[in-house]
Amino acid sequence: MSEVKSLGKEVFQILEQALGEERYGDLEKMRRLREAWGMLVGDESSRRTGPLLLRDGRLVVGAVSSAWCNEMSMRRDELKKNAREKLGIDLKEVVVRIKT
């Protein structure tokens, strides 16, 4: 098990060097957002929506329908607050799109 953790750290170090510290930071935050999505938006919403992309504090959320796009659009401030309070991630903007 420790070999897997060691390999994982090496992979992340390579990614950080290749992408630069800022882009690597976005990848790490995105991983944390994906893992905690149900906690951030609730079980029902997490089954219908999900984080797609994070770049420079701008989160793109995918939704299964226009109704869910509308729902998540109305909950942008709540999502930003939860991400900041529960994960320490400051989202500057949340954009919601239909997943294709």
Secondary structure, 3 states (H helix, E strand, C coil): CHHHHHHHHHHHHHHHHHHCHHHHHHHHHHHHHHHHHHHHHCHHHHHHEEEEEEECCEEEEEECCHHHHHHHHHCHHHHHHHHHHHHCCCCCEEEEEECC
